[in-house]
Amino acid sequence: MGAAARQVTFNTPPLTFNRDAALQYTGLAPKLFTHLETSGSLTGRRIGRNGELVYLREHLDKVTANLFGGTSTDIDSEFEGLGG
């Protein structure tokens, strides 16, 4: 018999998300997500035979960072000057 199959797990999120996964990834409320879509701040693209709407991770990151007043920061800069 052959060796048992192994599951490969990547430590990075996928490049695209469907709506449910995008909501989970960003942590945004569905109502806010819909508002961002309606206002044009957040756009998806229909992909595949069934035309599922998907969102780029990079775009989700930018929109989410803008909601919180800027880009994400390096954790080291948050603690600069503290301690010894």
N, CA, C and O atoms as a Maestro MAE file, in Angstrom:
{
 s_m_m2io_version
 :::
 2.0.0
}

f_m_ct {
 s_m_title
 :::
 protein
 m_atom[336] {
  # First column is atom index #
  i_m_mmod_type
  r_m_x_coord
  r_m_y_coord
  r_m_z_coord
  i_m_residue_number
  s_m_chain_name
  s_m_pdb_residue_name
  s_m_pdb_atom_name
  i_m_atomic_number
  :::
  1 25 0.842 -1.192 0.000 1 A "MET " " N  " 7
  2 3 0.000 0.000 0.000 1 A "MET " " CA " 6
  3 2 0.878 1.242 0.000 1 A "MET " " C  " 6
  4 15 2.001 1.241 0.505 1 A "MET " " O  " 8
  5 25 0.339 2.282 -0.572 2 A "GLY " " N  " 7
  6 3 1.063 3.540 -0.638 2 A "GLY " " CA " 6
  7 2 1.007 4.301 0.673 2 A "GLY " " C  " 6
  8 15 0.272 3.948 1.596 2 A "GLY " " O  " 8
  9 25 1.793 5.338 0.726 3 A "ALA " " N  " 7
  10 3 1.823 6.187 1.911 3 A "ALA " " CA " 6
  11 2 0.504 6.939 2.046 3 A "ALA " " C  " 6
  12 15 -0.173 7.217 1.056 3 A "ALA " " O  " 8
  13 25 0.158 7.257 3.264 4 A "ALA " " N  " 7
  14 3 -1.069 8.018 3.523 4 A "ALA " " CA " 6
  15 2 -0.943 9.419 2.936 4 A "ALA " " C  " 6
  16 15 0.128 10.025 2.971 4 A "ALA " " O  " 8
  17 25 -2.035 9.917 2.402 5 A "ALA " " N  " 7
  18 3 -2.042 11.272 1.834 5 A "ALA " " CA " 6
  19 2 -1.873 12.292 2.957 5 A "ALA " " C  " 6
  20 15 -2.377 12.114 4.066 5 A "ALA " " O  " 8
  21 25 -1.157 13.352 2.642 6 A "ARG " " N  " 7
  22 3 -0.946 14.418 3.617 6 A "ARG " " CA " 6
  23 2 -1.685 15.664 3.161 6 A "ARG " " C  " 6
  24 15 -1.768 15.958 1.968 6 A "ARG " " O  " 8
  25 25 -2.206 16.373 4.112 7 A "GLN " " N  " 7
  26 3 -2.874 17.625 3.802 7 A "GLN " " CA " 6
  27 2 -1.846 18.748 3.883 7 A "GLN " " C  " 6
  28 15 -1.083 18.838 4.845 7 A "GLN " " O  " 8
  29 25 -1.835 19.592 2.871 8 A "VAL " " N  " 7
  30 3 -0.925 20.729 2.849 8 A "VAL " " CA " 6
  31 2 -1.685 21.960 3.318 8 A "VAL " " C  " 6
  32 15 -2.769 22.254 2.814 8 A "VAL " " O  " 8
  33 25 -1.122 22.677 4.276 9 A "THR " " N  " 7
  34 3 -1.737 23.895 4.792 9 A "THR " " CA " 6
  35 2 -0.797 25.060 4.551 9 A "THR " " C  " 6
  36 15 0.385 25.000 4.890 9 A "THR " " O  " 8
  37 25 -1.331 26.121 3.962 10 A "PHE " " N  " 7
  38 3 -0.536 27.321 3.724 10 A "PHE " " CA " 6
  39 2 -0.799 28.323 4.839 10 A "PHE " " C  " 6
  40 15 -1.905 28.395 5.375 10 A "PHE " " O  " 8
  41 25 0.223 29.092 5.183 11 A "ASN " " N  " 7
  42 3 0.100 30.065 6.263 11 A "ASN " " CA " 6
  43 2 -0.352 31.434 5.783 11 A "ASN " " C  " 6
  44 15 -0.434 32.369 6.578 11 A "ASN " " O  " 8
  45 25 -0.640 31.564 4.527 12 A "THR " " N  " 7
  46 3 -1.124 32.833 3.994 12 A "THR " " CA " 6
  47 2 -2.562 32.673 3.528 12 A "THR " " C  " 6
  48 15 -2.949 31.597 3.072 12 A "THR " " O  " 8
  49 25 -3.355 33.730 3.637 13 A "PRO " " N  " 7
  50 3 -4.743 33.639 3.165 13 A "PRO " " CA " 6
  51 2 -4.776 33.575 1.645 13 A "PRO " " C  " 6
  52 15 -3.804 33.950 0.989 13 A "PRO " " O  " 8
  53 25 -5.879 33.106 1.078 14 A "PRO " " N  " 7
  54 3 -5.991 33.032 -0.377 14 A "PRO " " CA " 6
  55 2 -5.995 34.422 -1.017 14 A "PRO " " C  " 6
  56 15 -6.183 35.425 -0.327 14 A "PRO " " O  " 8
  57 25 -5.793 34.479 -2.313 15 A "LEU " " N  " 7
  58 3 -5.785 35.761 -3.029 15 A "LEU " " CA " 6
  59 2 -7.182 36.321 -3.216 15 A "LEU " " C  " 6
  60 15 -7.354 37.536 -3.308 15 A "LEU " " O  " 8
  61 25 -8.186 35.448 -3.273 16 A "THR " " N  " 7
  62 3 -9.564 35.896 -3.459 16 A "THR " " CA " 6
  63 2 -10.479 35.219 -2.452 16 A "THR " " C  " 6
  64 15 -10.179 34.145 -1.930 16 A "THR " " O  " 8
  65 25 -11.606 35.880 -2.194 17 A "PHE " " N  " 7
  66 3 -12.606 35.378 -1.252 17 A "PHE " " CA " 6
  67 2 -13.992 35.553 -1.846 17 A "PHE " " C  " 6
  68 15 -14.248 36.537 -2.538 17 A "PHE " " O  " 8
  69 25 -14.894 34.604 -1.582 18 A "ASN " " N  " 7
  70 3 -16.293 34.856 -1.890 18 A "ASN " " CA " 6
  71 2 -16.831 35.762 -0.775 18 A "ASN " " C  " 6
  72 15 -16.103 36.092 0.161 18 A "ASN " " O  " 8
  73 25 -18.088 36.158 -0.872 19 A "ARG " " N  " 7
  74 3 -18.633 37.129 0.088 19 A "ARG " " CA " 6
  75 2 -18.551 36.621 1.534 19 A "ARG " " C  " 6
  76 15 -18.107 37.353 2.418 19 A "ARG " " O  " 8
  77 25 -18.969 35.392 1.779 20 A "ASP " " N  " 7
  78 3 -18.942 34.873 3.149 20 A "ASP " " CA " 6
  79 2 -17.527 34.845 3.709 20 A "ASP " " C  " 6
  80 15 -17.297 35.235 4.853 20 A "ASP " " O  " 8
  81 25 -16.586 34.384 2.902 21 A "ALA " " N  " 7
  82 3 -15.192 34.338 3.354 21 A "ALA " " CA " 6
  83 2 -14.627 35.743 3.525 21 A "ALA " " C  " 6
  84 15 -13.822 35.978 4.426 21 A "ALA " " O  " 8
  85 25 -15.039 36.684 2.669 22 A "ALA " " N  " 7
  86 3 -14.573 38.072 2.782 22 A "ALA " " CA " 6
  87 2 -15.078 38.706 4.073 22 A "ALA " " C  " 6
  88 15 -14.351 39.443 4.739 22 A "ALA " " O  " 8
  89 25 -16.327 38.415 4.421 23 A "LEU " " N  " 7
  90 3 -16.870 38.931 5.684 23 A "LEU " " CA " 6
  91 2 -16.098 38.362 6.867 23 A "LEU " " C  " 6
  92 15 -15.773 39.086 7.808 23 A "LEU " " O  " 8
  93 25 -15.812 37.092 6.819 24 A "GLN " " N  " 7
  94 3 -15.066 36.454 7.903 24 A "GLN " " CA " 6
  95 2 -13.641 36.989 7.963 24 A "GLN " " C  " 6
  96 15 -13.125 37.253 9.049 24 A "GLN " " O  " 8
  97 25 -13.003 37.151 6.810 25 A "TYR " " N  " 7
  98 3 -11.621 37.633 6.751 25 A "TYR " " CA " 6
  99 2 -11.492 39.054 7.298 25 A "TYR " " C  " 6
  100 15 -10.580 39.337 8.076 25 A "TYR " " O  " 8
  101 25 -12.403 39.956 6.894 26 A "THR " " N  " 7
  102 3 -12.308 41.356 7.296 26 A "THR " " CA " 6
  103 2 -12.904 41.626 8.668 26 A "THR " " C  " 6
  104 15 -12.497 42.561 9.357 26 A "THR " " O  " 8
  105 25 -13.879 40.796 9.064 27 A "GLY " " N  " 7
  106 3 -14.566 41.042 10.331 27 A "GLY " " CA " 6
  107 2 -15.602 42.147 10.238 27 A "GLY " " C  " 6
  108 15 -16.117 42.599 11.261 27 A "GLY " " O  " 8
  109 25 -15.916 42.589 9.028 28 A "LEU " " N  " 7
  110 3 -16.903 43.650 8.850 28 A "LEU " " CA " 6
  111 2 -18.311 43.089 8.976 28 A "LEU " " C  " 6
  112 15 -18.553 41.920 8.675 28 A "LEU " " O  " 8
  113 25 -19.232 43.926 9.419 29 A "ALA " " N  " 7
  114 3 -20.634 43.542 9.496 29 A "ALA " " CA " 6
  115 2 -21.209 43.459 8.078 29 A "ALA " " C  " 6
  116 15 -20.823 44.243 7.210 29 A "ALA " " O  " 8
  117 25 -22.120 42.525 7.836 30 A "PRO " " N  " 7
  118 3 -22.716 42.397 6.500 30 A "PRO " " CA " 6
  119 2 -23.346 43.695 5.989 30 A "PRO " " C  " 6
  120 15 -23.253 44.002 4.801 30 A "PRO " " O  " 8
  121 25 -23.984 44.453 6.875 31 A "LYS " " N  " 7
  122 3 -24.625 45.718 6.471 31 A "LYS " " CA " 6
  123 2 -23.573 46.726 5.998 31 A "LYS " " C  " 6
  124 15 -23.787 47.411 4.998 31 A "LYS " " O  " 8
  125 25 -22.447 46.827 6.698 32 A "LEU " " N  " 7
  126 3 -21.370 47.726 6.298 32 A "LEU " " CA " 6
  127 2 -20.751 47.248 4.988 32 A "LEU " " C  " 6
  128 15 -20.441 48.061 4.118 32 A "LEU " " O  " 8
  129 25 -20.570 45.954 4.843 33 A "PHE " " N  " 7
  130 3 -20.006 45.386 3.619 33 A "PHE " " CA " 6
  131 2 -20.888 45.748 2.426 33 A "PHE " " C  " 6
  132 15 -20.385 46.152 1.378 33 A "PHE " " O  " 8
  133 25 -22.210 45.604 2.588 34 A "THR " " N  " 7
  134 3 -23.155 45.962 1.529 34 A "THR " " CA " 6
  135 2 -23.076 47.449 1.219 34 A "THR " " C  " 6
  136 15 -23.122 47.839 0.052 34 A "THR " " O  " 8
  137 25 -22.959 48.282 2.244 35 A "HIS " " N  " 7
  138 3 -22.827 49.735 2.040 35 A "HIS " " CA " 6
  139 2 -21.567 50.051 1.232 35 A "HIS " " C  " 6
  140 15 -21.603 50.884 0.327 35 A "HIS " " O  " 8
  141 25 -20.471 49.398 1.552 36 A "LEU " " N  " 7
  142 3 -19.218 49.625 0.819 36 A "LEU " " CA " 6
  143 2 -19.348 49.204 -0.637 36 A "LEU " " C  " 6
  144 15 -18.786 49.849 -1.522 36 A "LEU " " O  " 8
  145 25 -20.089 48.121 -0.894 37 A "GLU " " N  " 7
  146 3 -20.335 47.687 -2.269 37 A "GLU " " CA " 6
  147 2 -21.199 48.703 -3.007 37 A "GLU " " C  " 6
  148 15 -20.895 49.070 -4.142 37 A "GLU " " O  " 8
  149 25 -22.266 49.155 -2.373 38 A "THR " " N  " 7
  150 3 -23.206 50.097 -2.983 38 A "THR " " CA " 6
  151 2 -22.524 51.426 -3.305 38 A "THR " " C  " 6
  152 15 -22.796 52.036 -4.340 38 A "THR " " O  " 8
  153 25 -21.642 51.867 -2.417 39 A "SER " " N  " 7
  154 3 -20.951 53.146 -2.625 39 A "SER " " CA " 6
  155 2 -19.808 53.033 -3.626 39 A "SER " " C  " 6
  156 15 -19.258 54.048 -4.055 39 A "SER " " O  " 8
  157 25 -19.447 51.808 -4.001 40 A "GLY " " N  " 7
  158 3 -18.361 51.610 -4.957 40 A "GLY " " CA " 6
  159 2 -16.988 51.513 -4.320 40 A "GLY " " C  " 6
  160 15 -15.986 51.382 -5.023 40 A "GLY " " O  " 8
  161 25 -16.931 51.576 -2.990 41 A "SER " " N  " 7
  162 3 -15.644 51.471 -2.298 41 A "SER " " CA " 6
  163 2 -15.082 50.059 -2.358 41 A "SER " " C  " 6
  164 15 -13.870 49.853 -2.299 41 A "SER " " O  " 8
  165 25 -15.979 49.098 -2.475 42 A "LEU " " N  " 7
  166 3 -15.583 47.696 -2.504 42 A "LEU " " CA " 6
  167 2 -16.212 47.053 -3.732 42 A "LEU " " C  " 6
  168 15 -17.428 47.089 -3.915 42 A "LEU " " O  " 8
  169 25 -15.377 46.473 -4.559 43 A "THR " " N  " 7
  170 3 -15.887 45.845 -5.774 43 A "THR " " CA " 6
  171 2 -15.376 44.421 -5.882 43 A "THR " " C  " 6
  172 15 -14.251 44.108 -5.492 43 A "THR " " O  " 8
  173 25 -16.219 43.581 -6.413 44 A "GLY " " N  " 7
  174 3 -15.864 42.199 -6.655 44 A "GLY " " CA " 6
  175 2 -15.907 41.927 -8.147 44 A "GLY " " C  " 6
  176 15 -16.223 42.805 -8.950 44 A "GLY " " O  " 8
  177 25 -15.588 40.713 -8.493 45 A "ARG " " N  " 7
  178 3 -15.598 40.305 -9.894 45 A "ARG " " CA " 6
  179 2 -16.223 38.922 -9.996 45 A "ARG " " C  " 6
  180 15 -15.928 38.035 -9.194 45 A "ARG " " O  " 8
  181 25 -17.071 38.749 -10.969 46 A "ARG " " N  " 7
  182 3 -17.715 37.446 -11.180 46 A "ARG " " CA " 6
  183 2 -16.738 36.521 -11.885 46 A "ARG " " C  " 6
  184 15 -16.178 36.859 -12.928 46 A "ARG " " O  " 8
  185 25 -16.543 35.346 -11.296 47 A "ILE " " N  " 7
  186 3 -15.568 34.377 -11.794 47 A "ILE " " CA " 6
  187 2 -16.250 33.015 -11.947 47 A "ILE " " C  " 6
  188 15 -17.137 32.665 -11.168 47 A "ILE " " O  " 8
  189 25 -15.835 32.269 -12.939 48 A "GLY " " N  " 7
  190 3 -16.262 30.888 -13.080 48 A "GLY " " CA " 6
  191 2 -17.576 30.709 -13.808 48 A "GLY " " C  " 6
  192 15 -18.244 31.669 -14.192 48 A "GLY " " O  " 8
  193 25 -17.920 29.458 -13.983 49 A "ARG " " N  " 7
  194 3 -19.119 29.080 -14.730 49 A "ARG " " CA " 6
  195 2 -20.390 29.623 -14.083 49 A "ARG " " C  " 6
  196 15 -21.298 30.067 -14.784 49 A "ARG " " O  " 8
  197 25 -20.461 29.590 -12.763 50 A "ASN " " N  " 7
  198 3 -21.656 30.063 -12.063 50 A "ASN " " CA " 6
  199 2 -21.603 31.547 -11.742 50 A "ASN " " C  " 6
  200 15 -22.563 32.101 -11.207 50 A "ASN " " O  " 8
  201 25 -20.506 32.186 -12.061 51 A "GLY " " N  " 7
  202 3 -20.381 33.627 -11.868 51 A "GLY " " CA " 6
  203 2 -20.371 34.071 -10.423 51 A "GLY " " C  " 6
  204 15 -20.948 35.102 -10.079 51 A "GLY " " O  " 8
  205 25 -19.702 33.277 -9.558 52 A "GLU " " N  " 7
  206 3 -19.621 33.669 -8.154 52 A "GLU " " CA " 6
  207 2 -18.823 34.961 -8.018 52 A "GLU " " C  " 6
  208 15 -17.773 35.117 -8.641 52 A "GLU " " O  " 8
  209 25 -19.320 35.875 -7.211 53 A "LEU " " N  " 7
  210 3 -18.652 37.146 -6.976 53 A "LEU " " CA " 6
  211 2 -17.507 36.925 -5.993 53 A "LEU " " C  " 6
  212 15 -17.720 36.409 -4.896 53 A "LEU " " O  " 8
  213 25 -16.298 37.315 -6.382 54 A "VAL " " N  " 7
  214 3 -15.128 37.171 -5.510 54 A "VAL " " CA " 6
  215 2 -14.450 38.523 -5.347 54 A "VAL " " C  " 6
  216 15 -14.577 39.407 -6.194 54 A "VAL " " O  " 8
  217 25 -13.734 38.661 -4.253 55 A "TYR " " N  " 7
  218 3 -13.054 39.906 -3.885 55 A "TYR " " CA " 6
  219 2 -11.578 39.626 -3.711 55 A "TYR " " C  " 6
  220 15 -11.199 38.608 -3.132 55 A "TYR " " O  " 8
  221 25 -10.744 40.518 -4.205 56 A "LEU " " N  " 7
  222 3 -9.298 40.385 -4.036 56 A "LEU " " CA " 6
  223 2 -8.906 40.683 -2.591 56 A "LEU " " C  " 6
  224 15 -9.377 41.656 -2.003 56 A "LEU " " O  " 8
  225 25 -8.058 39.855 -2.033 57 A "ARG " " N  " 7
  226 3 -7.566 40.071 -0.666 57 A "ARG " " CA " 6
  227 2 -6.916 41.447 -0.534 57 A "ARG " " C  " 6
  228 15 -7.141 42.150 0.451 57 A "ARG " " O  " 8
  229 25 -6.115 41.828 -1.520 58 A "GLU " " N  " 7
  230 3 -5.423 43.125 -1.480 58 A "GLU " " CA " 6
  231 2 -6.422 44.280 -1.379 58 A "GLU " " C  " 6
  232 15 -6.206 45.229 -0.625 58 A "GLU " " O  " 8
  233 25 -7.505 44.194 -2.135 59 A "HIS " " N  " 7
  234 3 -8.527 45.249 -2.094 59 A "HIS " " CA " 6
  235 2 -9.245 45.253 -0.743 59 A "HIS " " C  " 6
  236 15 -9.508 46.316 -0.181 59 A "HIS " " O  " 8
  237 25 -9.560 44.072 -0.228 60 A "LEU " " N  " 7
  238 3 -10.197 43.984 1.088 60 A "LEU " " CA " 6
  239 2 -9.301 44.588 2.167 60 A "LEU " " C  " 6
  240 15 -9.785 45.288 3.056 60 A "LEU " " O  " 8
  241 25 -8.002 44.320 2.092 61 A "ASP " " N  " 7
  242 3 -7.056 44.872 3.065 61 A "ASP " " CA " 6
  243 2 -7.033 46.398 3.011 61 A "ASP " " C  " 6
  244 15 -7.039 47.062 4.048 61 A "ASP " " O  " 8
  245 25 -7.008 46.945 1.803 62 A "LYS " " N  " 7
  246 3 -6.961 48.409 1.646 62 A "LYS " " CA " 6
  247 2 -8.228 49.069 2.172 62 A "LYS " " C  " 6
  248 15 -8.160 50.061 2.897 62 A "LYS " " O  " 8
  249 25 -9.373 48.526 1.810 63 A "VAL " " N  " 7
  250 3 -10.645 49.101 2.250 63 A "VAL " " CA " 6
  251 2 -10.768 49.027 3.767 63 A "VAL " " C  " 6
  252 15 -11.184 49.994 4.405 63 A "VAL " " O  " 8
  253 25 -10.411 47.895 4.341 64 A "THR " " N  " 7
  254 3 -10.491 47.731 5.792 64 A "THR " " CA " 6
  255 2 -9.527 48.688 6.499 64 A "THR " " C  " 6
  256 15 -9.891 49.303 7.501 64 A "THR " " O  " 8
  257 25 -8.315 48.815 5.990 65 A "ALA " " N  " 7
  258 3 -7.342 49.734 6.595 65 A "ALA " " CA " 6
  259 2 -7.834 51.170 6.517 65 A "ALA " " C  " 6
  260 15 -7.655 51.933 7.467 65 A "ALA " " O  " 8
  261 25 -8.448 51.551 5.409 66 A "ASN " " N  " 7
  262 3 -8.981 52.914 5.272 66 A "ASN " " CA " 6
  263 2 -10.103 53.183 6.267 66 A "ASN " " C  " 6
  264 15 -10.246 54.308 6.747 66 A "ASN " " O  " 8
  265 25 -10.889 52.179 6.577 67 A "LEU " " N  " 7
  266 3 -11.956 52.342 7.568 67 A "LEU " " CA " 6
  267 2 -11.397 52.669 8.945 67 A "LEU " " C  " 6
  268 15 -12.043 53.350 9.741 67 A "LEU " " O  " 8
  269 25 -10.206 52.185 9.217 68 A "PHE " " N  " 7
  270 3 -9.595 52.402 10.521 68 A "PHE " " CA " 6
  271 2 -8.561 53.517 10.507 68 A "PHE " " C  " 6
  272 15 -7.738 53.619 11.416 68 A "PHE " " O  " 8
  273 25 -8.604 54.356 9.472 69 A "GLY " " N  " 7
  274 3 -7.796 55.559 9.462 69 A "GLY " " CA " 6
  275 2 -6.383 55.412 8.965 69 A "GLY " " C  " 6
  276 15 -5.533 56.227 9.323 69 A "GLY " " O  " 8
  277 25 -6.091 54.423 8.167 70 A "GLY " " N  " 7
  278 3 -4.760 54.324 7.608 70 A "GLY " " CA " 6
  279 2 -4.354 52.899 7.341 70 A "GLY " " C  " 6
  280 15 -5.156 51.967 7.409 70 A "GLY " " O  " 8
  281 25 -3.092 52.764 7.035 71 A "THR " " N  " 7
  282 3 -2.571 51.437 6.716 71 A "THR " " CA " 6
  283 2 -2.204 50.705 7.987 71 A "THR " " C  " 6
  284 15 -2.063 51.313 9.048 71 A "THR " " O  " 8
  285 25 -2.054 49.418 7.878 72 A "SER " " N  " 7
  286 3 -1.645 48.637 9.035 72 A "SER " " CA " 6
  287 2 -0.218 48.998 9.406 72 A "SER " " C  " 6
  288 15 0.574 49.393 8.550 72 A "SER " " O  " 8
  289 25 0.106 48.863 10.684 73 A "THR " " N  " 7
  290 3 1.427 49.261 11.166 73 A "THR " " CA " 6
  291 2 2.237 48.047 11.568 73 A "THR " " C  " 6
  292 15 1.698 46.967 11.810 73 A "THR " " O  " 8
  293 25 3.525 48.243 11.634 74 A "ASP " " N  " 7
  294 3 4.432 47.210 12.117 74 A "ASP " " CA " 6
  295 2 4.361 47.201 13.638 74 A "ASP " " C  " 6
  296 15 4.435 48.262 14.258 74 A "ASP " " O  " 8
  297 25 4.222 46.057 14.239 75 A "ILE " " N  " 7
  298 3 4.074 45.948 15.689 75 A "ILE " " CA " 6
  299 2 5.272 46.563 16.421 75 A "ILE " " C  " 6
  300 15 5.109 47.107 17.513 75 A "ILE " " O  " 8
  301 25 6.469 46.484 15.837 76 A "ASP " " N  " 7
  302 3 7.647 47.063 16.481 76 A "ASP " " CA " 6
  303 2 7.512 48.572 16.640 76 A "ASP " " C  " 6
  304 15 7.961 49.128 17.641 76 A "ASP " " O  " 8
  305 25 6.896 49.245 15.662 77 A "SER " " N  " 7
  306 3 6.769 50.702 15.762 77 A "SER " " CA " 6
  307 2 5.776 51.086 16.866 77 A "SER " " C  " 6
  308 15 5.862 52.188 17.407 77 A "SER " " O  " 8
  309 25 4.844 50.204 17.207 78 A "GLU " " N  " 7
  310 3 3.881 50.491 18.255 78 A "GLU " " CA " 6
  311 2 4.563 50.598 19.630 78 A "GLU " " C  " 6
  312 15 4.089 51.316 20.510 78 A "GLU " " O  " 8
  313 25 5.673 49.879 19.802 79 A "PHE " " N  " 7
  314 3 6.342 49.844 21.096 79 A "PHE " " CA " 6
  315 2 7.683 50.572 21.084 79 A "PHE " " C  " 6
  316 15 8.474 50.431 22.017 79 A "PHE " " O  " 8
  317 25 7.940 51.344 20.041 80 A "GLU " " N  " 7
  318 3 9.211 52.060 19.929 80 A "GLU " " CA " 6
  319 2 9.369 53.041 21.090 80 A "GLU " " C  " 6
  320 15 8.437 53.778 21.416 80 A "GLU " " O  " 8
  321 25 10.526 53.050 21.700 81 A "GLY " " N  " 7
  322 3 10.826 53.974 22.795 81 A "GLY " " CA " 6
  323 2 10.430 53.467 24.176 81 A "GLY " " C  " 6
  324 15 10.741 54.110 25.179 81 A "GLY " " O  " 8
  325 25 9.759 52.340 24.243 82 A "LEU " " N  " 7
  326 3 9.396 51.793 25.547 82 A "LEU " " CA " 6
  327 2 10.492 50.893 26.065 82 A "LEU " " C  " 6
  328 15 11.214 50.277 25.281 82 A "LEU " " O  " 8
  329 25 10.620 50.811 27.325 83 A "GLY " " N  " 7
  330 3 11.585 49.901 27.928 83 A "GLY " " CA " 6
  331 2 12.973 50.503 27.985 83 A "GLY " " C  " 6
  332 15 13.140 51.722 27.954 83 A "GLY " " O  " 8
  333 25 13.992 49.611 28.070 84 A "GLY " " N  " 7
  334 3 15.374 49.908 28.298 84 A "GLY " " CA " 6
  335 2 16.000 50.919 27.509 84 A "GLY " " C  " 6
  336 15 17.187 51.193 27.684 84 A "GLY " " O  " 8
  :::
 }
 m_bond[335] {
  # First column is bond index #
  i_m_from
  i_m_to
  i_m_order
  :::
  1 1 2 1
  2 2 3 1
  3 3 4 2
  4 3 5 1
  5 5 6 1
  6 6 7 1
  7 7 8 2
  8 7 9 1
  9 9 10 1
  10 10 11 1
  11 11 12 2
  12 11 13 1
  13 13 14 1
  14 14 15 1
  15 15 16 2
  16 15 17 1
  17 17 18 1
  18 18 19 1
  19 19 20 2
  20 19 21 1
  21 21 22 1
  22 22 23 1
  23 23 24 2
  24 23 25 1
  25 25 26 1
  26 26 27 1
  27 27 28 2
  28 27 29 1
  29 29 30 1
  30 30 31 1
  31 31 32 2
  32 31 33 1
  33 33 34 1
  34 34 35 1
  35 35 36 2
  36 35 37 1
  37 37 38 1
  38 38 39 1
  39 39 40 2
  40 39 41 1
  41 41 42 1
  42 42 43 1
  43 43 44 2
  44 43 45 1
  45 45 46 1
  46 46 47 1
  47 47 48 2
  48 47 49 1
  49 49 50 1
  50 50 51 1
  51 51 52 2
  52 51 53 1
  53 53 54 1
  54 54 55 1
  55 55 56 2
  56 55 57 1
  57 57 58 1
  58 58 59 1
  59 59 60 2
  60 59 61 1
  61 61 62 1
  62 62 63 1
  63 63 64 2
  64 63 65 1
  65 65 66 1
  66 66 67 1
  67 67 68 2
  68 67 69 1
  69 69 70 1
  70 70 71 1
  71 71 72 2
  72 71 73 1
  73 73 74 1
  74 74 75 1
  75 75 76 2
  76 75 77 1
  77 77 78 1
  78 78 79 1
  79 79 80 2
  80 79 81 1
  81 81 82 1
  82 82 83 1
  83 83 84 2
  84 83 85 1
  85 85 86 1
  86 86 87 1
  87 87 88 2
  88 87 89 1
  89 89 90 1
  90 90 91 1
  91 91 92 2
  92 91 93 1
  93 93 94 1
  94 94 95 1
  95 95 96 2
  96 95 97 1
  97 97 98 1
  98 98 99 1
  99 99 100 2
  100 99 101 1
  101 101 102 1
  102 102 103 1
  103 103 104 2
  104 103 105 1
  105 105 106 1
  106 106 107 1
  107 107 108 2
  108 107 109 1
  109 109 110 1
  110 110 111 1
  111 111 112 2
  112 111 113 1
  113 113 114 1
  114 114 115 1
  115 115 116 2
  116 115 117 1
  117 117 118 1
  118 118 119 1
  119 119 120 2
  120 119 121 1
  121 121 122 1
  122 122 123 1
  123 123 124 2
  124 123 125 1
  125 125 126 1
  126 126 127 1
  127 127 128 2
  128 127 129 1
  129 129 130 1
  130 130 131 1
  131 131 132 2
  132 131 133 1
  133 133 134 1
  134 134 135 1
  135 135 136 2
  136 135 137 1
  137 137 138 1
  138 138 139 1
  139 139 140 2
  140 139 141 1
  141 141 142 1
  142 142 143 1
  143 143 144 2
  144 143 145 1
  145 145 146 1
  146 146 147 1
  147 147 148 2
  148 147 149 1
  149 149 150 1
  150 150 151 1
  151 151 152 2
  152 151 153 1
  153 153 154 1
  154 154 155 1
  155 155 156 2
  156 155 157 1
  157 157 158 1
  158 158 159 1
  159 159 160 2
  160 159 161 1
  161 161 162 1
  162 162 163 1
  163 163 164 2
  164 163 165 1
  165 165 166 1
  166 166 167 1
  167 167 168 2
  168 167 169 1
  169 169 170 1
  170 170 171 1
  171 171 172 2
  172 171 173 1
  173 173 174 1
  174 174 175 1
  175 175 176 2
  176 175 177 1
  177 177 178 1
  178 178 179 1
  179 179 180 2
  180 179 181 1
  181 181 182 1
  182 182 183 1
  183 183 184 2
  184 183 185 1
  185 185 186 1
  186 186 187 1
  187 187 188 2
  188 187 189 1
  189 189 190 1
  190 190 191 1
  191 191 192 2
  192 191 193 1
  193 193 194 1
  194 194 195 1
  195 195 196 2
  196 195 197 1
  197 197 198 1
  198 198 199 1
  199 199 200 2
  200 199 201 1
  201 201 202 1
  202 202 203 1
  203 203 204 2
  204 203 205 1
  205 205 206 1
  206 206 207 1
  207 207 208 2
  208 207 209 1
  209 209 210 1
  210 210 211 1
  211 211 212 2
  212 211 213 1
  213 213 214 1
  214 214 215 1
  215 215 216 2
  216 215 217 1
  217 217 218 1
  218 218 219 1
  219 219 220 2
  220 219 221 1
  221 221 222 1
  222 222 223 1
  223 223 224 2
  224 223 225 1
  225 225 226 1
  226 226 227 1
  227 227 228 2
  228 227 229 1
  229 229 230 1
  230 230 231 1
  231 231 232 2
  232 231 233 1
  233 233 234 1
  234 234 235 1
  235 235 236 2
  236 235 237 1
  237 237 238 1
  238 238 239 1
  239 239 240 2
  240 239 241 1
  241 241 242 1
  242 242 243 1
  243 243 244 2
  244 243 245 1
  245 245 246 1
  246 246 247 1
  247 247 248 2
  248 247 249 1
  249 249 250 1
  250 250 251 1
  251 251 252 2
  252 251 253 1
  253 253 254 1
  254 254 255 1
  255 255 256 2
  256 255 257 1
  257 257 258 1
  258 258 259 1
  259 259 260 2
  260 259 261 1
  261 261 262 1
  262 262 263 1
  263 263 264 2
  264 263 265 1
  265 265 266 1
  266 266 267 1
  267 267 268 2
  268 267 269 1
  269 269 270 1
  270 270 271 1
  271 271 272 2
  272 271 273 1
  273 273 274 1
  274 274 275 1
  275 275 276 2
  276 275 277 1
  277 277 278 1
  278 278 279 1
  279 279 280 2
  280 279 281 1
  281 281 282 1
  282 282 283 1
  283 283 284 2
  284 283 285 1
  285 285 286 1
  286 286 287 1
  287 287 288 2
  288 287 289 1
  289 289 290 1
  290 290 291 1
  291 291 292 2
  292 291 293 1
  293 293 294 1
  294 294 295 1
  295 295 296 2
  296 295 297 1
  297 297 298 1
  298 298 299 1
  299 299 300 2
  300 299 301 1
  301 301 302 1
  302 302 303 1
  303 303 304 2
  304 303 305 1
  305 305 306 1
  306 306 307 1
  307 307 308 2
  308 307 309 1
  309 309 310 1
  310 310 311 1
  311 311 312 2
  312 311 313 1
  313 313 314 1
  314 314 315 1
  315 315 316 2
  316 315 317 1
  317 317 318 1
  318 318 319 1
  319 319 320 2
  320 319 321 1
  321 321 322 1
  322 322 323 1
  323 323 324 2
  324 323 325 1
  325 325 326 1
  326 326 327 1
  327 327 328 2
  328 327 329 1
  329 329 330 1
  330 330 331 1
  331 331 332 2
  332 331 333 1
  333 333 334 1
  334 334 335 1
  335 335 336 2
  :::
 }
}
